[in-house]
């Protein structure tokens, strides 16, 4: 198990692997972001990217999936999130792109109202296969404290 106490400020982790498919782009867009350049190749050709591109919200959703899978694999106990700030989509994600994540822990503190919870701010960079960021964000997560009776 990985607890709040195990988070090291400045620690950088790289993990995940997710291949984006044309079908997923269209399905997600059909349901949640039905802009033409996310839906058809013809519309995408004259759109802002010149090719079919994933919704930024799809990229954010895939990012979340890779984070949760990593936390499960490493035994980190997520107790939810407290917000996202500075979300940026830096370049389009297209069919065939393979994404991964780079996570850097920026700061942490114990919850003032819940001694069993620790909060951490981290930078998440969603990377393409060449390691170039396609999306970045800073978010605050919550995780379990190993021993709430111990002072920080």
VMD Tcl script that builds the backbone (N, CA, C; Angstrom):
set m [mol new atoms 456]
animate dup $m
set s [atomselect $m all]
$s set {name element resname resid chain x y z} {
  {N N UNK 1 A 0.840 -1.185 0.000}
  {CA C UNK 1 A 0.000 0.000 0.000}
  {C C UNK 1 A 0.882 1.244 0.000}
  {N N UNK 2 A 0.374 2.282 -0.627}
  {CA C UNK 2 A 1.087 3.559 -0.647}
  {C C UNK 2 A 0.189 4.614 -0.010}
  {N N UNK 3 A 0.722 5.264 1.001}
  {CA C UNK 3 A -0.031 6.241 1.769}
  {C C UNK 3 A 0.523 7.649 1.558}
  {N N UNK 4 A -0.166 8.606 2.170}
  {CA C UNK 4 A 0.240 10.000 2.133}
  {C C UNK 4 A 1.707 10.154 2.531}
  {N N UNK 5 A 2.105 9.466 3.587}
  {CA C UNK 5 A 3.468 9.583 4.093}
  {C C UNK 5 A 4.510 9.124 3.076}
  {N N UNK 6 A 4.115 8.314 2.123}
  {CA C UNK 6 A 5.041 7.781 1.121}
  {C C UNK 6 A 5.259 8.722 -0.062}
  {N N UNK 7 A 4.477 9.779 -0.157}
  {CA C UNK 7 A 4.621 10.745 -1.251}
  {C C UNK 7 A 5.863 11.589 -0.990}
  {N N UNK 8 A 6.731 11.686 -1.986}
  {CA C UNK 8 A 7.957 12.473 -1.890}
  {C C UNK 8 A 7.837 13.681 -2.822}
  {N N UNK 9 A 7.938 14.872 -2.251}
  {CA C UNK 9 A 7.850 16.084 -3.060}
  {C C UNK 9 A 9.016 16.097 -4.053}
  {N N UNK 10 A 8.705 16.389 -5.312}
  {CA C UNK 10 A 9.705 16.384 -6.375}
  {C C UNK 10 A 9.796 15.056 -7.101}
  {N N UNK 11 A 9.218 14.006 -6.515}
  {CA C UNK 11 A 9.242 12.691 -7.176}
  {C C UNK 11 A 8.512 12.769 -8.510}
  {N N UNK 12 A 9.118 12.182 -9.532}
  {CA C UNK 12 A 8.537 12.157 -10.869}
  {C C UNK 12 A 8.350 10.700 -11.282}
  {N N UNK 13 A 7.142 10.366 -11.692}
  {CA C UNK 13 A 6.821 9.017 -12.135}
  {C C UNK 13 A 6.353 9.072 -13.583}
  {N N UNK 14 A 6.746 8.096 -14.369}
  {CA C UNK 14 A 6.247 7.960 -15.738}
  {C C UNK 14 A 5.591 6.591 -15.838}
  {N N UNK 15 A 4.368 6.568 -16.363}
  {CA C UNK 15 A 3.636 5.301 -16.419}
  {C C UNK 15 A 2.494 5.387 -17.427}
  {N N UNK 16 A 1.869 4.234 -17.643}
  {CA C UNK 16 A 0.692 4.140 -18.496}
  {C C UNK 16 A 1.038 3.941 -19.959}
  {N N UNK 17 A 0.077 3.416 -20.657}
  {CA C UNK 17 A 0.168 3.258 -22.114}
  {C C UNK 17 A -1.253 3.088 -22.618}
  {N N UNK 18 A -1.661 3.995 -23.500}
  {CA C UNK 18 A -3.017 3.941 -24.033}
  {C C UNK 18 A -2.984 4.355 -25.492}
  {N N UNK 19 A -3.421 3.441 -26.357}
  {CA C UNK 19 A -3.464 3.729 -27.795}
  {C C UNK 19 A -4.847 4.268 -28.173}
  {N N UNK 20 A -4.843 5.414 -28.823}
  {CA C UNK 20 A -6.075 6.095 -29.237}
  {C C UNK 20 A -6.539 5.531 -30.581}
  {N N UNK 21 A -7.813 5.185 -30.651}
  {CA C UNK 21 A -8.357 4.668 -31.915}
  {C C UNK 21 A -9.347 5.675 -32.526}
  {N N UNK 22 A -9.482 5.574 -33.805}
  {CA C UNK 22 A -10.432 6.406 -34.558}
  {C C UNK 22 A -11.854 6.195 -34.026}
  {N N UNK 23 A -12.185 4.933 -33.779}
  {CA C UNK 23 A -13.532 4.600 -33.302}
  {C C UNK 23 A -13.828 5.245 -31.949}
  {N N UNK 24 A -12.848 5.228 -31.066}
  {CA C UNK 24 A -13.034 5.853 -29.754}
  {C C UNK 24 A -13.220 7.362 -29.870}
  {N N UNK 25 A -12.449 7.975 -30.736}
  {CA C UNK 25 A -12.563 9.430 -30.928}
  {C C UNK 25 A -13.984 9.778 -31.358}
  {N N UNK 26 A -14.482 9.073 -32.348}
  {CA C UNK 26 A -15.819 9.353 -32.877}
  {C C UNK 26 A -16.897 9.026 -31.852}
  {N N UNK 27 A -16.757 7.886 -31.167}
  {CA C UNK 27 A -17.748 7.503 -30.156}
  {C C UNK 27 A -17.809 8.528 -29.028}
  {N N UNK 28 A -16.642 8.922 -28.505}
  {CA C UNK 28 A -16.621 9.897 -27.420}
  {C C UNK 28 A -17.243 11.216 -27.889}
  {N N UNK 29 A -16.822 11.678 -29.044}
  {CA C UNK 29 A -17.335 12.946 -29.563}
  {C C UNK 29 A -18.842 12.880 -29.806}
  {N N UNK 30 A -19.318 11.775 -30.335}
  {CA C UNK 30 A -20.757 11.621 -30.577}
  {C C UNK 30 A -21.551 11.783 -29.293}
  {N N UNK 31 A -20.975 11.311 -28.205}
  {CA C UNK 31 A -21.681 11.338 -26.931}
  {C C UNK 31 A -21.463 12.632 -26.160}
  {N N UNK 32 A -20.266 13.221 -26.222}
  {CA C UNK 32 A -19.939 14.297 -25.294}
  {C C UNK 32 A -19.418 15.596 -25.911}
  {N N UNK 33 A -18.911 15.554 -27.124}
  {CA C UNK 33 A -18.320 16.763 -27.724}
  {C C UNK 33 A -18.524 16.712 -29.240}
  {N N UNK 34 A -19.790 16.831 -29.684}
  {CA C UNK 34 A -20.106 16.578 -31.087}
  {C C UNK 34 A -19.742 17.707 -32.051}
  {N N UNK 35 A -18.514 18.177 -31.959}
  {CA C UNK 35 A -18.026 19.136 -32.943}
  {C C UNK 35 A -17.596 18.356 -34.184}
  {N N UNK 36 A -17.861 18.907 -35.340}
  {CA C UNK 36 A -17.677 18.180 -36.605}
  {C C UNK 36 A -16.265 17.621 -36.779}
  {N N UNK 37 A -15.228 18.367 -36.377}
  {CA C UNK 37 A -13.855 17.897 -36.589}
  {C C UNK 37 A -13.470 16.725 -35.683}
  {N N UNK 38 A -14.361 16.366 -34.738}
  {CA C UNK 38 A -14.167 15.164 -33.920}
  {C C UNK 38 A -14.980 13.985 -34.460}
  {N N UNK 39 A -15.856 14.255 -35.441}
  {CA C UNK 39 A -16.837 13.244 -35.842}
  {C C UNK 39 A -16.593 12.583 -37.197}
  {N N UNK 40 A -16.088 13.333 -38.163}
  {CA C UNK 40 A -15.899 12.751 -39.499}
  {C C UNK 40 A -14.578 13.217 -40.095}
  {N N UNK 41 A -14.002 12.354 -40.914}
  {CA C UNK 41 A -12.757 12.702 -41.594}
  {C C UNK 41 A -12.958 13.887 -42.529}
  {N N UNK 42 A -14.094 13.922 -43.221}
  {CA C UNK 42 A -14.348 15.000 -44.174}
  {C C UNK 42 A -14.400 16.356 -43.464}
  {N N UNK 43 A -15.144 16.427 -42.381}
  {CA C UNK 43 A -15.224 17.687 -41.636}
  {C C UNK 43 A -13.878 18.032 -41.004}
  {N N UNK 44 A -13.154 17.024 -40.566}
  {CA C UNK 44 A -11.858 17.250 -39.916}
  {C C UNK 44 A -10.832 17.839 -40.888}
  {N N UNK 45 A -10.911 17.460 -42.171}
  {CA C UNK 45 A -9.951 17.969 -43.153}
  {C C UNK 45 A -9.990 19.485 -43.260}
  {N N UNK 46 A -11.173 20.059 -43.110}
  {CA C UNK 46 A -11.285 21.518 -43.195}
  {C C UNK 46 A -11.353 22.152 -41.805}
  {N N UNK 47 A -11.155 21.345 -40.766}
  {CA C UNK 47 A -11.199 21.839 -39.399}
  {C C UNK 47 A -9.865 22.412 -38.953}
  {N N UNK 48 A -9.753 22.743 -37.697}
  {CA C UNK 48 A -8.564 23.428 -37.187}
  {C C UNK 48 A -7.286 22.585 -37.202}
  {N N UNK 49 A -7.411 21.252 -37.268}
  {CA C UNK 49 A -6.225 20.391 -37.206}
  {C C UNK 49 A -5.911 19.695 -38.525}
  {N N UNK 50 A -6.848 19.748 -39.472}
  {CA C UNK 50 A -6.639 19.126 -40.775}
  {C C UNK 50 A -6.798 17.619 -40.764}
  {N N UNK 51 A -7.131 17.060 -39.624}
  {CA C UNK 51 A -7.324 15.619 -39.490}
  {C C UNK 51 A -8.237 15.369 -38.297}
  {N N UNK 52 A -8.807 14.183 -38.248}
  {CA C UNK 52 A -9.643 13.795 -37.124}
  {C C UNK 52 A -8.822 13.886 -35.842}
  {N N UNK 53 A -9.364 14.537 -34.838}
  {CA C UNK 53 A -8.642 14.721 -33.578}
  {C C UNK 53 A -9.581 14.435 -32.406}
  {N N UNK 54 A -9.006 13.895 -31.340}
  {CA C UNK 54 A -9.776 13.603 -30.135}
  {C C UNK 54 A -10.188 14.892 -29.439}
  {N N UNK 55 A -11.330 14.854 -28.820}
  {CA C UNK 55 A -11.742 15.936 -27.940}
  {C C UNK 55 A -10.723 16.053 -26.807}
  {N N UNK 56 A -10.453 17.267 -26.391}
  {CA C UNK 56 A -9.585 17.445 -25.228}
  {C C UNK 56 A -10.149 16.759 -23.997}
  {N N UNK 57 A -11.477 16.709 -23.921}
  {CA C UNK 57 A -12.116 16.041 -22.781}
  {C C UNK 57 A -11.894 14.535 -22.848}
  {N N UNK 58 A -11.767 13.988 -24.037}
  {CA C UNK 58 A -11.418 12.570 -24.156}
  {C C UNK 58 A -9.989 12.352 -23.655}
  {N N UNK 59 A -9.079 13.246 -24.046}
  {CA C UNK 59 A -7.699 13.150 -23.576}
  {C C UNK 59 A -7.658 13.212 -22.052}
  {N N UNK 60 A -8.441 14.105 -21.462}
  {CA C UNK 60 A -8.500 14.203 -19.998}
  {C C UNK 60 A -9.063 12.913 -19.389}
  {N N UNK 61 A -10.057 12.325 -20.029}
  {CA C UNK 61 A -10.651 11.080 -19.526}
  {C C UNK 61 A -9.672 9.919 -19.612}
  {N N UNK 62 A -8.947 9.819 -20.707}
  {CA C UNK 62 A -7.923 8.774 -20.854}
  {C C UNK 62 A -6.831 8.977 -19.809}
  {N N UNK 63 A -6.468 10.226 -19.567}
  {CA C UNK 63 A -5.475 10.543 -18.535}
  {C C UNK 63 A -5.945 10.041 -17.177}
  {N N UNK 64 A -7.187 10.317 -16.848}
  {CA C UNK 64 A -7.738 9.868 -15.565}
  {C C UNK 64 A -7.699 8.353 -15.471}
  {N N UNK 65 A -8.039 7.679 -16.556}
  {CA C UNK 65 A -8.024 6.216 -16.556}
  {C C UNK 65 A -6.621 5.679 -16.258}
  {N N UNK 66 A -5.608 6.266 -16.905}
  {CA C UNK 66 A -4.238 5.796 -16.666}
  {C C UNK 66 A -3.807 6.080 -15.228}
  {N N UNK 67 A -4.228 7.212 -14.653}
  {CA C UNK 67 A -3.877 7.509 -13.265}
  {C C UNK 67 A -4.504 6.486 -12.316}
  {N N UNK 68 A -5.788 6.227 -12.478}
  {CA C UNK 68 A -6.480 5.287 -11.595}
  {C C UNK 68 A -5.876 3.881 -11.729}
  {N N UNK 69 A -5.589 3.449 -12.956}
  {CA C UNK 69 A -4.963 2.136 -13.142}
  {C C UNK 69 A -3.623 2.076 -12.429}
  {N N UNK 70 A -2.827 3.151 -12.517}
  {CA C UNK 70 A -1.526 3.186 -11.848}
  {C C UNK 70 A -1.695 3.126 -10.331}
  {N N UNK 71 A -2.637 3.902 -9.798}
  {CA C UNK 71 A -2.851 3.904 -8.349}
  {C C UNK 71 A -3.261 2.518 -7.871}
  {N N UNK 72 A -4.115 1.849 -8.623}
  {CA C UNK 72 A -4.508 0.485 -8.234}
  {C C UNK 72 A -3.305 -0.448 -8.263}
  {N N UNK 73 A -2.485 -0.330 -9.308}
  {CA C UNK 73 A -1.312 -1.198 -9.448}
  {C C UNK 73 A -0.293 -0.979 -8.341}
  {N N UNK 74 A -0.188 0.252 -7.843}
  {CA C UNK 74 A 0.817 0.560 -6.828}
  {C C UNK 74 A 0.241 0.573 -5.414}
  {N N UNK 75 A -1.053 0.368 -5.290}
  {CA C UNK 75 A -1.677 0.314 -3.977}
  {C C UNK 75 A -1.943 1.669 -3.349}
  {N N UNK 76 A -1.901 2.736 -4.147}
  {CA C UNK 76 A -2.227 4.057 -3.594}
  {C C UNK 76 A -3.728 4.135 -3.397}
  {N N UNK 77 A -4.127 4.605 -2.243}
  {CA C UNK 77 A -5.536 4.646 -1.906}
  {C C UNK 77 A -6.077 6.036 -2.204}
  {N N UNK 78 A -6.771 6.163 -3.323}
  {CA C UNK 78 A -7.343 7.451 -3.699}
  {C C UNK 78 A -8.616 7.681 -2.899}
  {N N UNK 79 A -8.728 8.873 -2.368}
  {CA C UNK 79 A -9.937 9.282 -1.663}
  {C C UNK 79 A -10.618 10.419 -2.406}
  {N N UNK 80 A -10.332 10.511 -3.696}
  {CA C UNK 80 A -10.969 11.517 -4.523}
  {C C UNK 80 A -10.042 12.671 -4.852}
  {N N UNK 81 A -10.621 13.677 -5.461}
  {CA C UNK 81 A -9.866 14.848 -5.862}
  {C C UNK 81 A -10.488 16.102 -5.288}
  {N N UNK 82 A -9.689 17.148 -5.213}
  {CA C UNK 82 A -10.172 18.412 -4.677}
  {C C UNK 82 A -10.110 19.530 -5.714}
  {N N UNK 83 A -9.811 19.169 -6.962}
  {CA C UNK 83 A -9.837 20.186 -8.004}
  {C C UNK 83 A -8.719 20.050 -9.008}
  {N N UNK 84 A -8.921 20.719 -10.131}
  {CA C UNK 84 A -7.942 20.782 -11.217}
  {C C UNK 84 A -7.733 22.246 -11.540}
  {N N UNK 85 A -6.496 22.607 -11.798}
  {CA C UNK 85 A -6.190 23.968 -12.198}
  {C C UNK 85 A -5.235 23.922 -13.375}
  {N N UNK 86 A -5.234 24.957 -14.143}
  {CA C UNK 86 A -4.258 25.124 -15.218}
  {C C UNK 86 A -4.261 23.970 -16.223}
  {N N UNK 87 A -5.448 23.528 -16.620}
  {CA C UNK 87 A -5.572 22.471 -17.637}
  {C C UNK 87 A -5.293 23.072 -19.005}
  {N N UNK 88 A -4.356 22.458 -19.746}
  {CA C UNK 88 A -4.003 22.953 -21.078}
  {C C UNK 88 A -3.924 21.800 -22.063}
  {N N UNK 89 A -4.543 21.987 -23.218}
  {CA C UNK 89 A -4.394 21.065 -24.331}
  {C C UNK 89 A -3.373 21.693 -25.269}
  {N N UNK 90 A -2.252 21.035 -25.440}
  {CA C UNK 90 A -1.121 21.638 -26.137}
  {C C UNK 90 A -1.051 21.292 -27.611}
  {N N UNK 91 A -1.563 20.124 -27.973}
  {CA C UNK 91 A -1.574 19.723 -29.381}
  {C C UNK 91 A -2.602 18.629 -29.564}
  {N N UNK 92 A -3.091 18.456 -30.788}
  {CA C UNK 92 A -4.157 17.474 -30.998}
  {C C UNK 92 A -3.674 16.034 -30.795}
  {N N UNK 93 A -4.590 15.212 -30.329}
  {CA C UNK 93 A -4.382 13.770 -30.209}
  {C C UNK 93 A -5.158 13.136 -31.349}
  {N N UNK 94 A -4.480 12.301 -32.125}
  {CA C UNK 94 A -5.077 11.735 -33.345}
  {C C UNK 94 A -5.060 10.206 -33.281}
  {N N UNK 95 A -5.848 9.574 -34.141}
  {CA C UNK 95 A -5.854 8.106 -34.141}
  {C C UNK 95 A -4.439 7.544 -34.280}
  {N N UNK 96 A -4.168 6.533 -33.482}
  {CA C UNK 96 A -2.855 5.884 -33.505}
  {C C UNK 96 A -1.887 6.421 -32.472}
  {N N UNK 97 A -2.163 7.618 -31.916}
  {CA C UNK 97 A -1.288 8.141 -30.870}
  {C C UNK 97 A -1.287 7.184 -29.676}
  {N N UNK 98 A -0.130 7.011 -29.089}
  {CA C UNK 98 A 0.012 6.209 -27.871}
  {C C UNK 98 A 0.406 7.175 -26.754}
  {N N UNK 99 A -0.446 7.233 -25.747}
  {CA C UNK 99 A -0.257 8.191 -24.665}
  {C C UNK 99 A 0.274 7.524 -23.407}
  {N N UNK 100 A 1.008 8.283 -22.627}
  {CA C UNK 100 A 1.468 7.868 -21.299}
  {C C UNK 100 A 1.455 9.108 -20.409}
  {N N UNK 101 A 1.816 8.932 -19.141}
  {CA C UNK 101 A 1.769 10.047 -18.195}
  {C C UNK 101 A 3.106 10.263 -17.502}
  {N N UNK 102 A 3.337 11.520 -17.164}
  {CA C UNK 102 A 4.427 11.880 -16.267}
  {C C UNK 102 A 3.787 12.673 -15.132}
  {N N UNK 103 A 3.978 12.192 -13.915}
  {CA C UNK 103 A 3.376 12.788 -12.727}
  {C C UNK 103 A 4.491 13.290 -11.820}
  {N N UNK 104 A 4.385 14.547 -11.397}
  {CA C UNK 104 A 5.370 15.128 -10.496}
  {C C UNK 104 A 4.647 15.667 -9.267}
  {N N UNK 105 A 5.055 15.204 -8.085}
  {CA C UNK 105 A 4.453 15.677 -6.844}
  {C C UNK 105 A 5.046 17.034 -6.481}
  {N N UNK 106 A 4.177 18.027 -6.277}
  {CA C UNK 106 A 4.599 19.403 -6.043}
  {C C UNK 106 A 4.575 19.799 -4.574}
  {N N UNK 107 A 3.541 19.385 -3.876}
  {CA C UNK 107 A 3.434 19.712 -2.451}
  {C C UNK 107 A 2.404 18.791 -1.816}
  {N N UNK 108 A 2.434 18.739 -0.482}
  {CA C UNK 108 A 1.457 17.930 0.235}
  {C C UNK 108 A 1.219 18.535 1.610}
  {N N UNK 109 A 0.053 18.205 2.172}
  {CA C UNK 109 A -0.281 18.634 3.527}
  {C C UNK 109 A -1.392 17.746 4.067}
  {N N UNK 110 A -1.453 17.641 5.354}
  {CA C UNK 110 A -2.540 16.906 5.992}
  {C C UNK 110 A -3.797 17.762 5.963}
  {N N UNK 111 A -4.924 17.117 5.854}
  {CA C UNK 111 A -6.198 17.813 5.921}
  {C C UNK 111 A -6.386 18.383 7.320}
  {N N UNK 112 A -6.846 19.627 7.399}
  {CA C UNK 112 A -7.081 20.251 8.700}
  {C C UNK 112 A -8.353 19.701 9.357}
  {N N UNK 113 A -9.328 19.318 8.537}
  {CA C UNK 113 A -10.609 18.871 9.090}
  {C C UNK 113 A -10.729 17.345 9.192}
  {N N UNK 114 A -9.898 16.628 8.444}
  {CA C UNK 114 A -9.960 15.156 8.446}
  {C C UNK 114 A -8.557 14.588 8.626}
  {N N UNK 115 A -8.165 14.242 9.828}
  {CA C UNK 115 A -6.794 13.771 10.072}
  {C C UNK 115 A -6.452 12.465 9.355}
  {N N UNK 116 A -7.459 11.769 8.840}
  {CA C UNK 116 A -7.204 10.520 8.114}
  {C C UNK 116 A -6.884 10.758 6.642}
  {N N UNK 117 A -6.917 12.030 6.199}
  {CA C UNK 117 A -6.671 12.360 4.795}
  {C C UNK 117 A -5.449 13.255 4.625}
  {N N UNK 118 A -4.724 13.007 3.548}
  {CA C UNK 118 A -3.655 13.890 3.123}
  {C C UNK 118 A -3.983 14.415 1.736}
  {N N UNK 119 A -3.623 15.645 1.479}
  {CA C UNK 119 A -3.832 16.257 0.169}
  {C C UNK 119 A -2.482 16.462 -0.497}
  {N N UNK 120 A -2.462 16.279 -1.807}
  {CA C UNK 120 A -1.230 16.511 -2.559}
  {C C UNK 120 A -1.554 17.216 -3.862}
  {N N UNK 121 A -0.681 18.147 -4.253}
  {CA C UNK 121 A -0.773 18.790 -5.564}
  {C C UNK 121 A 0.245 18.101 -6.443}
  {N N UNK 122 A -0.169 17.826 -7.673}
  {CA C UNK 122 A 0.752 17.200 -8.613}
  {C C UNK 122 A 0.503 17.716 -10.014}
  {N N UNK 123 A 1.593 17.737 -10.786}
  {CA C UNK 123 A 1.507 18.105 -12.198}
  {C C UNK 123 A 1.387 16.793 -12.966}
  {N N UNK 124 A 0.411 16.756 -13.842}
  {CA C UNK 124 A 0.230 15.602 -14.724}
  {C C UNK 124 A 0.483 16.082 -16.146}
  {N N UNK 125 A 1.374 15.401 -16.831}
  {CA C UNK 125 A 1.636 15.674 -18.239}
  {C C UNK 125 A 1.245 14.420 -19.017}
  {N N UNK 126 A 0.333 14.575 -19.947}
  {CA C UNK 126 A -0.025 13.480 -20.843}
  {C C UNK 126 A 0.901 13.587 -22.040}
  {N N UNK 127 A 1.627 12.511 -22.298}
  {CA C UNK 127 A 2.694 12.524 -23.300}
  {C C UNK 127 A 2.331 11.677 -24.511}
  {N N UNK 128 A 2.828 12.077 -25.686}
  {CA C UNK 128 A 2.706 11.215 -26.864}
  {C C UNK 128 A 3.858 10.212 -26.857}
  {N N UNK 129 A 3.945 9.376 -27.877}
  {CA C UNK 129 A 4.960 8.314 -27.928}
  {C C UNK 129 A 6.388 8.859 -27.948}
  {N N UNK 130 A 6.553 10.113 -28.364}
  {CA C UNK 130 A 7.881 10.734 -28.376}
  {C C UNK 130 A 8.194 11.461 -27.070}
  {N N UNK 131 A 7.281 11.380 -26.086}
  {CA C UNK 131 A 7.492 12.047 -24.814}
  {C C UNK 131 A 7.156 13.523 -24.820}
  {N N UNK 132 A 6.454 13.970 -25.856}
  {CA C UNK 132 A 6.063 15.377 -25.979}
  {C C UNK 132 A 4.683 15.562 -25.331}
  {N N UNK 133 A 4.532 16.528 -24.429}
  {CA C UNK 133 A 3.235 16.732 -23.785}
  {C C UNK 133 A 2.146 17.146 -24.779}
  {N N UNK 134 A 0.993 16.502 -24.656}
  {CA C UNK 134 A -0.189 16.879 -25.431}
  {C C UNK 134 A -1.216 17.557 -24.537}
  {N N UNK 135 A -1.108 17.326 -23.221}
  {CA C UNK 135 A -2.002 17.944 -22.247}
  {C C UNK 135 A -1.245 18.058 -20.934}
  {N N UNK 136 A -1.484 19.146 -20.205}
  {CA C UNK 136 A -0.920 19.289 -18.861}
  {C C UNK 136 A -1.999 19.809 -17.931}
  {N N UNK 137 A -1.845 19.477 -16.666}
  {CA C UNK 137 A -2.738 20.025 -15.644}
  {C C UNK 137 A -2.064 19.899 -14.293}
  {N N UNK 138 A -2.516 20.707 -13.385}
  {CA C UNK 138 A -2.134 20.582 -11.988}
  {C C UNK 138 A -3.416 20.262 -11.247}
  {N N UNK 139 A -3.364 19.249 -10.399}
  {CA C UNK 139 A -4.562 18.899 -9.652}
  {C C UNK 139 A -4.211 18.586 -8.205}
  {N N UNK 140 A -5.236 18.576 -7.404}
  {CA C UNK 140 A -5.097 18.235 -5.995}
  {C C UNK 140 A -5.846 16.938 -5.749}
  {N N UNK 141 A -5.118 15.967 -5.217}
  {CA C UNK 141 A -5.702 14.679 -4.895}
  {C C UNK 141 A -5.729 14.466 -3.399}
  {N N UNK 142 A -6.509 13.491 -2.997}
  {CA C UNK 142 A -6.598 13.133 -1.587}
  {C C UNK 142 A -6.270 11.652 -1.448}
  {N N UNK 143 A -5.544 11.330 -0.397}
  {CA C UNK 143 A -5.191 9.939 -0.159}
  {C C UNK 143 A -5.202 9.658 1.334}
  {N N UNK 144 A -5.166 8.407 1.658}
  {CA C UNK 144 A -5.254 7.964 3.037}
  {C C UNK 144 A -3.937 8.182 3.780}
  {N N UNK 145 A -4.061 8.546 5.047}
  {CA C UNK 145 A -2.921 8.685 5.941}
  {C C UNK 145 A -2.720 7.343 6.634}
  {N N UNK 146 A -1.483 6.912 6.730}
  {CA C UNK 146 A -1.172 5.612 7.344}
  {C C UNK 146 A -1.628 5.575 8.801}
  {N N UNK 147 A -1.270 6.607 9.568}
  {CA C UNK 147 A -1.596 6.646 10.985}
  {C C UNK 147 A -2.092 8.032 11.352}
  {N N UNK 148 A -3.421 8.231 11.348}
  {CA C UNK 148 A -3.975 9.567 11.612}
  {C C UNK 148 A -3.624 10.124 12.987}
  {N N UNK 149 A -3.240 9.280 13.922}
  {CA C UNK 149 A -2.918 9.768 15.270}
  {C C UNK 149 A -1.535 10.410 15.331}
  {N N UNK 150 A -0.702 10.167 14.335}
  {CA C UNK 150 A 0.638 10.732 14.298}
  {C C UNK 150 A 0.600 12.142 13.714}
  {N N UNK 151 A 1.329 13.042 14.334}
  {CA C UNK 151 A 1.449 14.393 13.785}
  {C C UNK 151 A 2.364 14.356 12.566}
  {N N UNK 152 A 2.203 15.341 11.693}
  {CA C UNK 152 A 3.037 15.379 10.477}
  {C C UNK 152 A 4.445 15.798 10.807}
}
mol reanalyze $m
mol bondsrecalc $m
mol representation Tube
mol addrep $m
